[in-house]
Amino acid sequence: MDSPDFDEAIERNHTWLSEFIKGNVEPAKVMFSHHDDVSLAGPQATAHRGSIPIAHGWEQVSETLESAIQNFRKGQVTAFENIATYASGDLGFTVEVERFKAQVGGSQELAPVALRVTSIFRREEGDWRVVHRHADPITAVQALESIVQA
């Protein structure tokens, strides 16, 4: 992929995470699409579709970001490990492992965090916005039995 403007969008995406784990939600709100089809999936999602934590639509995504930010303080990014990146036309995606340290929940200690993240971007009015983000803590191979629901 050779798209300088998409590379810039990825950097802005990294910047909002860096700010988010310090307690600043505003850059994330700027980076996400504000359309009805935006979605956010992960362990921090507060809006639900059934029992699966997926926020859908700008109102739910915004509420989820506001809620999730309460759980992170004094963070610092340690690495973004790119697995795949692709952009064509008005759509692009990244698959990464995001690594950072932060005070998580009520802890006063900095804890290492690793998230497996897929971000899908769409060009809106000439700028790239996140239209879907899925983040989860699975960053290592797990036994097949771990997917069985009880």
Secondary structure, DSSP 8 states (H G I E B T S, - for coil): ---HHHHHHHHHHHHHHHHHTTT--HHHHHHB--STT-EEESTT--S-BTTB-EEESHHHHHHHHHHHGGGEEEEEEEEEEEEEEEEETTEEEEEEEEEEEEEETT--SEEEEEEEEEEEEEEETTEEEEEEEEEES--S---GGGG---
